[in-house]
Amino acid sequence: MSEQIELHSGDAILEELQFRAYRIIEERRVTVFLPAPDEPQTKEIVTPWGGLLTATYGDYLISELDAPDDRWPIAREIFEETYEITRPGFCVKRASVQLVPLVELTDGDEDRMVIVHTLEGVEAARAGDFFLAKGVRGEIWCYPKEKVLTKMKPVE
């Protein structure tokens, strides 16, 4: 079995990858994590793909319309810079997302595991099942291949 690869947002290897701009083509659900002062101020969230991320007070919790219970956190500053509320409880992502198949990091080995250090936590991903996403501030995260194929389109 191949050794896993570990990625951080500042890693030099990211500059060598051929990221391509994509845009999300669907609305998403959104809520804001605003616990009361006497409640825990963080919330552990298991993503639909098995990552464990931490939401903190003021973060936005996003989900797809067809899977409202599968959520992930986005830091308030990044949400406000890259998303737009379309109506109460719904949003669209304005910014394009830079994506590259994770297999480009593994020389085509779809079974190799890649550990990605995101702003909200650490995610482990099988290279053949995910793309690597890079955001407006250089932050990185795993993006399910199935979502790229069904919910996104390349920016022309």
Secondary structure as GFF3:
##gff-version 3
##sequence-region A 1 156
A	DSSP	beta_strand	5	7	.	.	.	ID=ss1
A	DSSP	alpha_helix	13	16	.	.	.	ID=ss2
A	DSSP	beta_strand	20	24	.	.	.	ID=ss3
A	DSSP	beta_strand	28	32	.	.	.	ID=ss4
A	DSSP	beta_strand	42	46	.	.	.	ID=ss5
A	DSSP	beta_strand	52	56	.	.	.	ID=ss6
A	DSSP	beta_strand	60	64	.	.	.	ID=ss7
A	DSSP	beta_strand	67	74	.	.	.	ID=ss8
A	DSSP	alpha_helix	76	82	.	.	.	ID=ss9
A	DSSP	beta_strand	83	87	.	.	.	ID=ss10
A	DSSP	beta_strand	90	93	.	.	.	ID=ss11
A	DSSP	beta_strand	97	101	.	.	.	ID=ss12
A	DSSP	three_ten_helix	102	104	.	.	.	ID=ss13
A	DSSP	beta_strand	113	117	.	.	.	ID=ss14
A	DSSP	beta_strand	121	126	.	.	.	ID=ss15
A	DSSP	three_ten_helix	127	129	.	.	.	ID=ss16
A	DSSP	beta_strand	130	134	.	.	.	ID=ss17
A	DSSP	beta_strand	140	144	.	.	.	ID=ss18
A	DSSP	alpha_helix	145	151	.	.	.	ID=ss19
A	DSSP	beta_strand	152	154	.	.	.	ID=ss20
###
